[in-house]
Amino acid sequence: MPLGLSLETFLVKEHTRRHVEYFVYRQTVTFSNSDIRKINVRRHGERFLVDMEVALPFNSLSSNQVNLVQKFLQDSLNKPLNLNVRVIHIEEYTAS
């Protein structure tokens, strides 16, 4: 792969990752106050594959919410994308 094309691919993926991060944190209620550990963007042809890792309490996220966020991101970016969300369940205990 020529260096120019490789750099362009990297820049497009990084640009898309930053926009996904912005939209997820600032434009969605689903993840606005979440502990997002990682956002990774890969490209498969014209489609973007977005992998997120988020720490959330048990049963605080549904597949319907993920589908709505995926549609919102796809519409906002005007790019076809798949969204994969890996949830790390957290429990918090307080003793006094």
Secondary structure by P-SEA (a helix, b strand, c coil): ccaaaaaaaaaaaaaaaaaaaaaaaccccccccccccbbbbbbcccbbbbbbbbbbccccccaaaaaaaaaaaaaaacccbbbbbbbbbbbbbbcc
